[in-house]
Amino acid sequence: MNKNYCLSSEELLKAEAALMAAKQFGFIEEAGFPAMEQRCALANEEKRQKLLAGEVVYGVTTYSYAAYLQQELTRFKLDFLCGKAKNYVYRRITEKEKEDFYCKNRDLFTDFYSESYDYEDVKEVIEKRIREEAYDGYLADILCQFCERM
């Protein structure tokens, strides 16, 4: 059965690349959609058992495959941005790089009244934005490998 998880063909490829990256980073044991479906079923069963035991369950009590996939992809990306990848060597981001990013993207660091946040207040956010570029580049490399196989 061909499932699309409520994604276009292009989004499906990106999701597959993100699952492969998550395995390479040490976030999951097994990549691929069948493995994701197994993790979803396990998560659903754990929530069902908690509900049966009268425990509080926060959030949804049953995931669809599409919802679980999105939850996983978000968690993997956030874990990468927070520096939690075990099998990845994060490059050092210099103060100058962060300051340059801040200067070039001032519009990202303003409030409702167009007042700029101080650099010191957004330094950690800047580092994560720079890491996000590295994450997106990593996924792009995996997608290129997909194309080479075709």
Phi and psi in radians as a Rosetta constraint file:
Dihedral C 1 N 2 CA 2 C 2 CIRCULARHARMONIC -1.644 0.35
Dihedral N 2 CA 2 C 2 N 3 CIRCULARHARMONIC 1.893 0.35
Dihedral C 2 N 3 CA 3 C 3 CIRCULARHARMONIC -1.738 0.35
Dihedral N 3 CA 3 C 3 N 4 CIRCULARHARMONIC 2.478 0.35
Dihedral C 3 N 4 CA 4 C 4 CIRCULARHARMONIC -1.919 0.35
Dihedral N 4 CA 4 C 4 N 5 CIRCULARHARMONIC -0.084 0.35
Dihedral C 4 N 5 CA 5 C 5 CIRCULARHARMONIC 0.933 0.35
Dihedral N 5 CA 5 C 5 N 6 CIRCULARHARMONIC 0.544 0.35
Dihedral C 5 N 6 CA 6 C 6 CIRCULARHARMONIC 1.102 0.35
Dihedral N 6 CA 6 C 6 N 7 CIRCULARHARMONIC 0.558 0.35
Dihedral C 6 N 7 CA 7 C 7 CIRCULARHARMONIC -2.152 0.35
Dihedral N 7 CA 7 C 7 N 8 CIRCULARHARMONIC 2.635 0.35
Dihedral C 7 N 8 CA 8 C 8 CIRCULARHARMONIC -1.260 0.35
Dihedral N 8 CA 8 C 8 N 9 CIRCULARHARMONIC 2.977 0.35
Dihedral C 8 N 9 CA 9 C 9 CIRCULARHARMONIC -1.023 0.35
Dihedral N 9 CA 9 C 9 N 10 CIRCULARHARMONIC -0.725 0.35
Dihedral C 9 N 10 CA 10 C 10 CIRCULARHARMONIC -1.170 0.35
Dihedral N 10 CA 10 C 10 N 11 CIRCULARHARMONIC -0.747 0.35
Dihedral C 10 N 11 CA 11 C 11 CIRCULARHARMONIC -1.153 0.35
Dihedral N 11 CA 11 C 11 N 12 CIRCULARHARMONIC -0.590 0.35
Dihedral C 11 N 12 CA 12 C 12 CIRCULARHARMONIC -1.125 0.35
Dihedral N 12 CA 12 C 12 N 13 CIRCULARHARMONIC -0.729 0.35
Dihedral C 12 N 13 CA 13 C 13 CIRCULARHARMONIC -1.111 0.35
Dihedral N 13 CA 13 C 13 N 14 CIRCULARHARMONIC -0.733 0.35
Dihedral C 13 N 14 CA 14 C 14 CIRCULARHARMONIC -1.106 0.35
Dihedral N 14 CA 14 C 14 N 15 CIRCULARHARMONIC -0.682 0.35
Dihedral C 14 N 15 CA 15 C 15 CIRCULARHARMONIC -1.124 0.35
Dihedral N 15 CA 15 C 15 N 16 CIRCULARHARMONIC -0.746 0.35
Dihedral C 15 N 16 CA 16 C 16 CIRCULARHARMONIC -1.075 0.35
Dihedral N 16 CA 16 C 16 N 17 CIRCULARHARMONIC -0.716 0.35
Dihedral C 16 N 17 CA 17 C 17 CIRCULARHARMONIC -1.113 0.35
Dihedral N 17 CA 17 C 17 N 18 CIRCULARHARMONIC -0.714 0.35
Dihedral C 17 N 18 CA 18 C 18 CIRCULARHARMONIC -1.147 0.35
Dihedral N 18 CA 18 C 18 N 19 CIRCULARHARMONIC -0.646 0.35
Dihedral C 18 N 19 CA 19 C 19 CIRCULARHARMONIC -1.158 0.35
Dihedral N 19 CA 19 C 19 N 20 CIRCULARHARMONIC -0.700 0.35
Dihedral C 19 N 20 CA 20 C 20 CIRCULARHARMONIC -1.109 0.35
Dihedral N 20 CA 20 C 20 N 21 CIRCULARHARMONIC -0.754 0.35
Dihedral C 20 N 21 CA 21 C 21 CIRCULARHARMONIC -1.086 0.35
Dihedral N 21 CA 21 C 21 N 22 CIRCULARHARMONIC -0.725 0.35
Dihedral C 21 N 22 CA 22 C 22 CIRCULARHARMONIC -1.044 0.35
Dihedral N 22 CA 22 C 22 N 23 CIRCULARHARMONIC -0.669 0.35
Dihedral C 22 N 23 CA 23 C 23 CIRCULARHARMONIC -1.171 0.35
Dihedral N 23 CA 23 C 23 N 24 CIRCULARHARMONIC -0.776 0.35
Dihedral C 23 N 24 CA 24 C 24 CIRCULARHARMONIC -1.111 0.35
Dihedral N 24 CA 24 C 24 N 25 CIRCULARHARMONIC -0.579 0.35
Dihedral C 24 N 25 CA 25 C 25 CIRCULARHARMONIC -1.383 0.35
Dihedral N 25 CA 25 C 25 N 26 CIRCULARHARMONIC -0.171 0.35
Dihedral C 25 N 26 CA 26 C 26 CIRCULARHARMONIC 1.539 0.35
Dihedral N 26 CA 26 C 26 N 27 CIRCULARHARMONIC 0.268 0.35
Dihedral C 26 N 27 CA 27 C 27 CIRCULARHARMONIC -1.397 0.35
Dihedral N 27 CA 27 C 27 N 28 CIRCULARHARMONIC -0.528 0.35
Dihedral C 27 N 28 CA 28 C 28 CIRCULARHARMONIC -2.406 0.35
Dihedral N 28 CA 28 C 28 N 29 CIRCULARHARMONIC 2.765 0.35
Dihedral C 28 N 29 CA 29 C 29 CIRCULARHARMONIC -1.415 0.35
Dihedral N 29 CA 29 C 29 N 30 CIRCULARHARMONIC -0.644 0.35
Dihedral C 29 N 30 CA 30 C 30 CIRCULARHARMONIC -2.304 0.35
Dihedral N 30 CA 30 C 30 N 31 CIRCULARHARMONIC 2.274 0.35
Dihedral C 30 N 31 CA 31 C 31 CIRCULARHARMONIC -1.589 0.35
Dihedral N 31 CA 31 C 31 N 32 CIRCULARHARMONIC 3.115 0.35
Dihedral C 31 N 32 CA 32 C 32 CIRCULARHARMONIC 1.677 0.35
Dihedral N 32 CA 32 C 32 N 33 CIRCULARHARMONIC 2.788 0.35
Dihedral C 32 N 33 CA 33 C 33 CIRCULARHARMONIC -1.253 0.35
Dihedral N 33 CA 33 C 33 N 34 CIRCULARHARMONIC -0.670 0.35
Dihedral C 33 N 34 CA 34 C 34 CIRCULARHARMONIC -1.043 0.35
Dihedral N 34 CA 34 C 34 N 35 CIRCULARHARMONIC -0.693 0.35
Dihedral C 34 N 35 CA 35 C 35 CIRCULARHARMONIC -1.166 0.35
Dihedral N 35 CA 35 C 35 N 36 CIRCULARHARMONIC -0.671 0.35
Dihedral C 35 N 36 CA 36 C 36 CIRCULARHARMONIC -1.095 0.35
Dihedral N 36 CA 36 C 36 N 37 CIRCULARHARMONIC -0.708 0.35
Dihedral C 36 N 37 CA 37 C 37 CIRCULARHARMONIC -1.113 0.35
Dihedral N 37 CA 37 C 37 N 38 CIRCULARHARMONIC -0.631 0.35
Dihedral C 37 N 38 CA 38 C 38 CIRCULARHARMONIC -1.160 0.35
Dihedral N 38 CA 38 C 38 N 39 CIRCULARHARMONIC -0.731 0.35
Dihedral C 38 N 39 CA 39 C 39 CIRCULARHARMONIC -1.112 0.35
Dihedral N 39 CA 39 C 39 N 40 CIRCULARHARMONIC -0.650 0.35
Dihedral C 39 N 40 CA 40 C 40 CIRCULARHARMONIC -1.107 0.35
Dihedral N 40 CA 40 C 40 N 41 CIRCULARHARMONIC -0.836 0.35
Dihedral C 40 N 41 CA 41 C 41 CIRCULARHARMONIC -1.058 0.35
Dihedral N 41 CA 41 C 41 N 42 CIRCULARHARMONIC -0.701 0.35
Dihedral C 41 N 42 CA 42 C 42 CIRCULARHARMONIC -1.138 0.35
Dihedral N 42 CA 42 C 42 N 43 CIRCULARHARMONIC -0.784 0.35
Dihedral C 42 N 43 CA 43 C 43 CIRCULARHARMONIC -1.077 0.35
Dihedral N 43 CA 43 C 43 N 44 CIRCULARHARMONIC -0.734 0.35
Dihedral C 43 N 44 CA 44 C 44 CIRCULARHARMONIC -1.114 0.35
Dihedral N 44 CA 44 C 44 N 45 CIRCULARHARMONIC -0.711 0.35
Dihedral C 44 N 45 CA 45 C 45 CIRCULARHARMONIC -1.160 0.35
Dihedral N 45 CA 45 C 45 N 46 CIRCULARHARMONIC -0.710 0.35
Dihedral C 45 N 46 CA 46 C 46 CIRCULARHARMONIC -1.067 0.35
Dihedral N 46 CA 46 C 46 N 47 CIRCULARHARMONIC -0.738 0.35
Dihedral C 46 N 47 CA 47 C 47 CIRCULARHARMONIC -1.164 0.35
Dihedral N 47 CA 47 C 47 N 48 CIRCULARHARMONIC -0.687 0.35
Dihedral C 47 N 48 CA 48 C 48 CIRCULARHARMONIC -1.086 0.35
Dihedral N 48 CA 48 C 48 N 49 CIRCULARHARMONIC -0.755 0.35
Dihedral C 48 N 49 CA 49 C 49 CIRCULARHARMONIC -1.114 0.35
Dihedral N 49 CA 49 C 49 N 50 CIRCULARHARMONIC -0.700 0.35
Dihedral C 49 N 50 CA 50 C 50 CIRCULARHARMONIC -1.106 0.35
Dihedral N 50 CA 50 C 50 N 51 CIRCULARHARMONIC -0.750 0.35
Dihedral C 50 N 51 CA 51 C 51 CIRCULARHARMONIC -1.090 0.35
Dihedral N 51 CA 51 C 51 N 52 CIRCULARHARMONIC -0.741 0.35
Dihedral C 51 N 52 CA 52 C 52 CIRCULARHARMONIC -1.095 0.35
Dihedral N 52 CA 52 C 52 N 53 CIRCULARHARMONIC -0.570 0.35
Dihedral C 52 N 53 CA 53 C 53 CIRCULARHARMONIC -1.443 0.35
Dihedral N 53 CA 53 C 53 N 54 CIRCULARHARMONIC -0.016 0.35
Dihedral C 53 N 54 CA 54 C 54 CIRCULARHARMONIC 1.412 0.35
Dihedral N 54 CA 54 C 54 N 55 CIRCULARHARMONIC 0.228 0.35
Dihedral C 54 N 55 CA 55 C 55 CIRCULARHARMONIC -1.423 0.35
Dihedral N 55 CA 55 C 55 N 56 CIRCULARHARMONIC 2.739 0.35
Dihedral C 55 N 56 CA 56 C 56 CIRCULARHARMONIC -1.373 0.35
Dihedral N 56 CA 56 C 56 N 57 CIRCULARHARMONIC 2.327 0.35
Dihedral C 56 N 57 CA 57 C 57 CIRCULARHARMONIC -2.068 0.35
Dihedral N 57 CA 57 C 57 N 58 CIRCULARHARMONIC 2.085 0.35
Dihedral C 57 N 58 CA 58 C 58 CIRCULARHARMONIC -1.547 0.35
Dihedral N 58 CA 58 C 58 N 59 CIRCULARHARMONIC 2.518 0.35
Dihedral C 58 N 59 CA 59 C 59 CIRCULARHARMONIC 1.418 0.35
Dihedral N 59 CA 59 C 59 N 60 CIRCULARHARMONIC -2.753 0.35
Dihedral C 59 N 60 CA 60 C 60 CIRCULARHARMONIC -1.203 0.35
Dihedral N 60 CA 60 C 60 N 61 CIRCULARHARMONIC 2.657 0.35
Dihedral C 60 N 61 CA 61 C 61 CIRCULARHARMONIC -1.727 0.35
Dihedral N 61 CA 61 C 61 N 62 CIRCULARHARMONIC -0.329 0.35
Dihedral C 61 N 62 CA 62 C 62 CIRCULARHARMONIC -2.516 0.35
Dihedral N 62 CA 62 C 62 N 63 CIRCULARHARMONIC 2.177 0.35
Dihedral C 62 N 63 CA 63 C 63 CIRCULARHARMONIC -1.592 0.35
Dihedral N 63 CA 63 C 63 N 64 CIRCULARHARMONIC 2.451 0.35
Dihedral C 63 N 64 CA 64 C 64 CIRCULARHARMONIC -1.399 0.35
Dihedral N 64 CA 64 C 64 N 65 CIRCULARHARMONIC 2.871 0.35
Dihedral C 64 N 65 CA 65 C 65 CIRCULARHARMONIC -1.053 0.35
Dihedral N 65 CA 65 C 65 N 66 CIRCULARHARMONIC -0.713 0.35
Dihedral C 65 N 66 CA 66 C 66 CIRCULARHARMONIC -1.099 0.35
Dihedral N 66 CA 66 C 66 N 67 CIRCULARHARMONIC -0.773 0.35
Dihedral C 66 N 67 CA 67 C 67 CIRCULARHARMONIC -1.181 0.35
Dihedral N 67 CA 67 C 67 N 68 CIRCULARHARMONIC -0.713 0.35
Dihedral C 67 N 68 CA 68 C 68 CIRCULARHARMONIC -1.147 0.35
Dihedral N 68 CA 68 C 68 N 69 CIRCULARHARMONIC -0.700 0.35
Dihedral C 68 N 69 CA 69 C 69 CIRCULARHARMONIC -1.036 0.35
Dihedral N 69 CA 69 C 69 N 70 CIRCULARHARMONIC -0.807 0.35
Dihedral C 69 N 70 CA 70 C 70 CIRCULARHARMONIC -1.102 0.35
Dihedral N 70 CA 70 C 70 N 71 CIRCULARHARMONIC -0.701 0.35
Dihedral C 70 N 71 CA 71 C 71 CIRCULARHARMONIC -1.093 0.35
Dihedral N 71 CA 71 C 71 N 72 CIRCULARHARMONIC -0.766 0.35
Dihedral C 71 N 72 CA 72 C 72 CIRCULARHARMONIC -1.127 0.35
Dihedral N 72 CA 72 C 72 N 73 CIRCULARHARMONIC -0.814 0.35
Dihedral C 72 N 73 CA 73 C 73 CIRCULARHARMONIC -1.056 0.35
Dihedral N 73 CA 73 C 73 N 74 CIRCULARHARMONIC -0.685 0.35
Dihedral C 73 N 74 CA 74 C 74 CIRCULARHARMONIC -1.147 0.35
Dihedral N 74 CA 74 C 74 N 75 CIRCULARHARMONIC -0.802 0.35
Dihedral C 74 N 75 CA 75 C 75 CIRCULARHARMONIC -1.096 0.35
Dihedral N 75 CA 75 C 75 N 76 CIRCULARHARMONIC -0.742 0.35
Dihedral C 75 N 76 CA 76 C 76 CIRCULARHARMONIC -1.073 0.35
Dihedral N 76 CA 76 C 76 N 77 CIRCULARHARMONIC -0.767 0.35
Dihedral C 76 N 77 CA 77 C 77 CIRCULARHARMONIC -1.133 0.35
Dihedral N 77 CA 77 C 77 N 78 CIRCULARHARMONIC -0.787 0.35
Dihedral C 77 N 78 CA 78 C 78 CIRCULARHARMONIC -1.112 0.35
Dihedral N 78 CA 78 C 78 N 79 CIRCULARHARMONIC -0.705 0.35
Dihedral C 78 N 79 CA 79 C 79 CIRCULARHARMONIC -1.081 0.35
Dihedral N 79 CA 79 C 79 N 80 CIRCULARHARMONIC -0.709 0.35
Dihedral C 79 N 80 CA 80 C 80 CIRCULARHARMONIC -1.098 0.35
Dihedral N 80 CA 80 C 80 N 81 CIRCULARHARMONIC -0.806 0.35
Dihedral C 80 N 81 CA 81 C 81 CIRCULARHARMONIC -1.096 0.35
Dihedral N 81 CA 81 C 81 N 82 CIRCULARHARMONIC -0.519 0.35
Dihedral C 81 N 82 CA 82 C 82 CIRCULARHARMONIC -1.499 0.35
Dihedral N 82 CA 82 C 82 N 83 CIRCULARHARMONIC 0.049 0.35
Dihedral C 82 N 83 CA 83 C 83 CIRCULARHARMONIC 1.430 0.35
Dihedral N 83 CA 83 C 83 N 84 CIRCULARHARMONIC 0.448 0.35
Dihedral C 83 N 84 CA 84 C 84 CIRCULARHARMONIC -1.637 0.35
Dihedral N 84 CA 84 C 84 N 85 CIRCULARHARMONIC -0.008 0.35
Dihedral C 84 N 85 CA 85 C 85 CIRCULARHARMONIC -1.199 0.35
Dihedral N 85 CA 85 C 85 N 86 CIRCULARHARMONIC 2.174 0.35
Dihedral C 85 N 86 CA 86 C 86 CIRCULARHARMONIC -1.353 0.35
Dihedral N 86 CA 86 C 86 N 87 CIRCULARHARMONIC -0.677 0.35
Dihedral C 86 N 87 CA 87 C 87 CIRCULARHARMONIC -1.820 0.35
Dihedral N 87 CA 87 C 87 N 88 CIRCULARHARMONIC 0.676 0.35
Dihedral C 87 N 88 CA 88 C 88 CIRCULARHARMONIC -2.488 0.35
Dihedral N 88 CA 88 C 88 N 89 CIRCULARHARMONIC 2.356 0.35
Dihedral C 88 N 89 CA 89 C 89 CIRCULARHARMONIC -1.698 0.35
Dihedral N 89 CA 89 C 89 N 90 CIRCULARHARMONIC 1.908 0.35
Dihedral C 89 N 90 CA 90 C 90 CIRCULARHARMONIC -1.287 0.35
Dihedral N 90 CA 90 C 90 N 91 CIRCULARHARMONIC 2.343 0.35
Dihedral C 90 N 91 CA 91 C 91 CIRCULARHARMONIC -1.378 0.35
Dihedral N 91 CA 91 C 91 N 92 CIRCULARHARMONIC 2.632 0.35
Dihedral C 91 N 92 CA 92 C 92 CIRCULARHARMONIC -1.277 0.35
Dihedral N 92 CA 92 C 92 N 93 CIRCULARHARMONIC 2.277 0.35
Dihedral C 92 N 93 CA 93 C 93 CIRCULARHARMONIC -1.751 0.35
Dihedral N 93 CA 93 C 93 N 94 CIRCULARHARMONIC 2.080 0.35
Dihedral C 93 N 94 CA 94 C 94 CIRCULARHARMONIC -1.351 0.35
Dihedral N 94 CA 94 C 94 N 95 CIRCULARHARMONIC 2.799 0.35
Dihedral C 94 N 95 CA 95 C 95 CIRCULARHARMONIC -1.040 0.35
Dihedral N 95 CA 95 C 95 N 96 CIRCULARHARMONIC -0.683 0.35
Dihedral C 95 N 96 CA 96 C 96 CIRCULARHARMONIC -1.096 0.35
Dihedral N 96 CA 96 C 96 N 97 CIRCULARHARMONIC -0.755 0.35
Dihedral C 96 N 97 CA 97 C 97 CIRCULARHARMONIC -1.036 0.35
Dihedral N 97 CA 97 C 97 N 98 CIRCULARHARMONIC -0.759 0.35
Dihedral C 97 N 98 CA 98 C 98 CIRCULARHARMONIC -1.139 0.35
Dihedral N 98 CA 98 C 98 N 99 CIRCULARHARMONIC -0.752 0.35
Dihedral C 98 N 99 CA 99 C 99 CIRCULARHARMONIC -1.120 0.35
Dihedral N 99 CA 99 C 99 N 100 CIRCULARHARMONIC -0.730 0.35
Dihedral C 99 N 100 CA 100 C 100 CIRCULARHARMONIC -1.072 0.35
Dihedral N 100 CA 100 C 100 N 101 CIRCULARHARMONIC -0.764 0.35
Dihedral C 100 N 101 CA 101 C 101 CIRCULARHARMONIC -1.064 0.35
Dihedral N 101 CA 101 C 101 N 102 CIRCULARHARMONIC -0.753 0.35
Dihedral C 101 N 102 CA 102 C 102 CIRCULARHARMONIC -1.043 0.35
Dihedral N 102 CA 102 C 102 N 103 CIRCULARHARMONIC -0.805 0.35
Dihedral C 102 N 103 CA 103 C 103 CIRCULARHARMONIC -1.170 0.35
Dihedral N 103 CA 103 C 103 N 104 CIRCULARHARMONIC -0.669 0.35
Dihedral C 103 N 104 CA 104 C 104 CIRCULARHARMONIC -1.362 0.35
Dihedral N 104 CA 104 C 104 N 105 CIRCULARHARMONIC -0.317 0.35
Dihedral C 104 N 105 CA 105 C 105 CIRCULARHARMONIC -2.222 0.35
Dihedral N 105 CA 105 C 105 N 106 CIRCULARHARMONIC 0.720 0.35
Dihedral C 105 N 106 CA 106 C 106 CIRCULARHARMONIC -0.972 0.35
Dihedral N 106 CA 106 C 106 N 107 CIRCULARHARMONIC -0.574 0.35
Dihedral C 106 N 107 CA 107 C 107 CIRCULARHARMONIC -1.110 0.35
Dihedral N 107 CA 107 C 107 N 108 CIRCULARHARMONIC -0.402 0.35
Dihedral C 107 N 108 CA 108 C 108 CIRCULARHARMONIC -1.312 0.35
Dihedral N 108 CA 108 C 108 N 109 CIRCULARHARMONIC -0.317 0.35
Dihedral C 108 N 109 CA 109 C 109 CIRCULARHARMONIC -2.053 0.35
Dihedral N 109 CA 109 C 109 N 110 CIRCULARHARMONIC 0.825 0.35
Dihedral C 109 N 110 CA 110 C 110 CIRCULARHARMONIC -2.193 0.35
Dihedral N 110 CA 110 C 110 N 111 CIRCULARHARMONIC 2.734 0.35
Dihedral C 110 N 111 CA 111 C 111 CIRCULARHARMONIC -1.665 0.35
Dihedral N 111 CA 111 C 111 N 112 CIRCULARHARMONIC -2.975 0.35
Dihedral C 111 N 112 CA 112 C 112 CIRCULARHARMONIC -0.996 0.35
Dihedral N 112 CA 112 C 112 N 113 CIRCULARHARMONIC -0.554 0.35
Dihedral C 112 N 113 CA 113 C 113 CIRCULARHARMONIC -1.659 0.35
Dihedral N 113 CA 113 C 113 N 114 CIRCULARHARMONIC 0.251 0.35
Dihedral C 113 N 114 CA 114 C 114 CIRCULARHARMONIC 1.133 0.35
Dihedral N 114 CA 114 C 114 N 115 CIRCULARHARMONIC 0.419 0.35
Dihedral C 114 N 115 CA 115 C 115 CIRCULARHARMONIC -1.516 0.35
Dihedral N 115 CA 115 C 115 N 116 CIRCULARHARMONIC 2.311 0.35
Dihedral C 115 N 116 CA 116 C 116 CIRCULARHARMONIC -1.358 0.35
Dihedral N 116 CA 116 C 116 N 117 CIRCULARHARMONIC 2.467 0.35
Dihedral C 116 N 117 CA 117 C 117 CIRCULARHARMONIC -1.367 0.35
Dihedral N 117 CA 117 C 117 N 118 CIRCULARHARMONIC 2.573 0.35
Dihedral C 117 N 118 CA 118 C 118 CIRCULARHARMONIC -1.151 0.35
Dihedral N 118 CA 118 C 118 N 119 CIRCULARHARMONIC 2.555 0.35
Dihedral C 118 N 119 CA 119 C 119 CIRCULARHARMONIC -0.936 0.35
Dihedral N 119 CA 119 C 119 N 120 CIRCULARHARMONIC -0.781 0.35
Dihedral C 119 N 120 CA 120 C 120 CIRCULARHARMONIC -1.049 0.35
Dihedral N 120 CA 120 C 120 N 121 CIRCULARHARMONIC -0.537 0.35
Dihedral C 120 N 121 CA 121 C 121 CIRCULARHARMONIC -1.336 0.35
Dihedral N 121 CA 121 C 121 N 122 CIRCULARHARMONIC -0.362 0.35
Dihedral C 121 N 122 CA 122 C 122 CIRCULARHARMONIC -2.079 0.35
Dihedral N 122 CA 122 C 122 N 123 CIRCULARHARMONIC 0.156 0.35
Dihedral C 122 N 123 CA 123 C 123 CIRCULARHARMONIC -0.981 0.35
Dihedral N 123 CA 123 C 123 N 124 CIRCULARHARMONIC -0.754 0.35
Dihedral C 123 N 124 CA 124 C 124 CIRCULARHARMONIC -1.175 0.35
Dihedral N 124 CA 124 C 124 N 125 CIRCULARHARMONIC -0.666 0.35
Dihedral C 124 N 125 CA 125 C 125 CIRCULARHARMONIC -1.112 0.35
Dihedral N 125 CA 125 C 125 N 126 CIRCULARHARMONIC -0.725 0.35
Dihedral C 125 N 126 CA 126 C 126 CIRCULARHARMONIC -1.074 0.35
Dihedral N 126 CA 126 C 126 N 127 CIRCULARHARMONIC -0.764 0.35
Dihedral C 126 N 127 CA 127 C 127 CIRCULARHARMONIC -1.047 0.35
Dihedral N 127 CA 127 C 127 N 128 CIRCULARHARMONIC -0.720 0.35
Dihedral C 127 N 128 CA 128 C 128 CIRCULARHARMONIC -1.189 0.35
Dihedral N 128 CA 128 C 128 N 129 CIRCULARHARMONIC -0.635 0.35
Dihedral C 128 N 129 CA 129 C 129 CIRCULARHARMONIC -1.134 0.35
Dihedral N 129 CA 129 C 129 N 130 CIRCULARHARMONIC -0.675 0.35
Dihedral C 129 N 130 CA 130 C 130 CIRCULARHARMONIC -1.183 0.35
Dihedral N 130 CA 130 C 130 N 131 CIRCULARHARMONIC -0.705 0.35
Dihedral C 130 N 131 CA 131 C 131 CIRCULARHARMONIC -1.121 0.35
Dihedral N 131 CA 131 C 131 N 132 CIRCULARHARMONIC -0.571 0.35
Dihedral C 131 N 132 CA 132 C 132 CIRCULARHARMONIC -1.077 0.35
Dihedral N 132 CA 132 C 132 N 133 CIRCULARHARMONIC -0.643 0.35
Dihedral C 132 N 133 CA 133 C 133 CIRCULARHARMONIC -1.106 0.35
Dihedral N 133 CA 133 C 133 N 134 CIRCULARHARMONIC -0.694 0.35
Dihedral C 133 N 134 CA 134 C 134 CIRCULARHARMONIC -1.142 0.35
Dihedral N 134 CA 134 C 134 N 135 CIRCULARHARMONIC -0.707 0.35
Dihedral C 134 N 135 CA 135 C 135 CIRCULARHARMONIC -1.103 0.35
Dihedral N 135 CA 135 C 135 N 136 CIRCULARHARMONIC -0.835 0.35
Dihedral C 135 N 136 CA 136 C 136 CIRCULARHARMONIC -1.074 0.35
Dihedral N 136 CA 136 C 136 N 137 CIRCULARHARMONIC -0.672 0.35
Dihedral C 136 N 137 CA 137 C 137 CIRCULARHARMONIC -1.132 0.35
Dihedral N 137 CA 137 C 137 N 138 CIRCULARHARMONIC -0.682 0.35
Dihedral C 137 N 138 CA 138 C 138 CIRCULARHARMONIC -1.089 0.35
Dihedral N 138 CA 138 C 138 N 139 CIRCULARHARMONIC -0.783 0.35
Dihedral C 138 N 139 CA 139 C 139 CIRCULARHARMONIC -1.134 0.35
Dihedral N 139 CA 139 C 139 N 140 CIRCULARHARMONIC -0.652 0.35
Dihedral C 139 N 140 CA 140 C 140 CIRCULARHARMONIC -1.093 0.35
Dihedral N 140 CA 140 C 140 N 141 CIRCULARHARMONIC -0.667 0.35
Dihedral C 140 N 141 CA 141 C 141 CIRCULARHARMONIC -1.103 0.35
Dihedral N 141 CA 141 C 141 N 142 CIRCULARHARMONIC -0.724 0.35
Dihedral C 141 N 142 CA 142 C 142 CIRCULARHARMONIC -1.121 0.35
Dihedral N 142 CA 142 C 142 N 143 CIRCULARHARMONIC -0.734 0.35
Dihedral C 142 N 143 CA 143 C 143 CIRCULARHARMONIC -1.089 0.35
Dihedral N 143 CA 143 C 143 N 144 CIRCULARHARMONIC -0.646 0.35
Dihedral C 143 N 144 CA 144 C 144 CIRCULARHARMONIC -1.107 0.35
Dihedral N 144 CA 144 C 144 N 145 CIRCULARHARMONIC -0.658 0.35
Dihedral C 144 N 145 CA 145 C 145 CIRCULARHARMONIC -1.124 0.35
Dihedral N 145 CA 145 C 145 N 146 CIRCULARHARMONIC -0.636 0.35
Dihedral C 145 N 146 CA 146 C 146 CIRCULARHARMONIC -1.052 0.35
Dihedral N 146 CA 146 C 146 N 147 CIRCULARHARMONIC -0.810 0.35
Dihedral C 146 N 147 CA 147 C 147 CIRCULARHARMONIC -1.093 0.35
Dihedral N 147 CA 147 C 147 N 148 CIRCULARHARMONIC -0.674 0.35
Dihedral C 147 N 148 CA 148 C 148 CIRCULARHARMONIC -1.145 0.35
Dihedral N 148 CA 148 C 148 N 149 CIRCULARHARMONIC -0.518 0.35
Dihedral C 148 N 149 CA 149 C 149 CIRCULARHARMONIC -1.311 0.35
Dihedral N 149 CA 149 C 149 N 150 CIRCULARHARMONIC -0.408 0.35
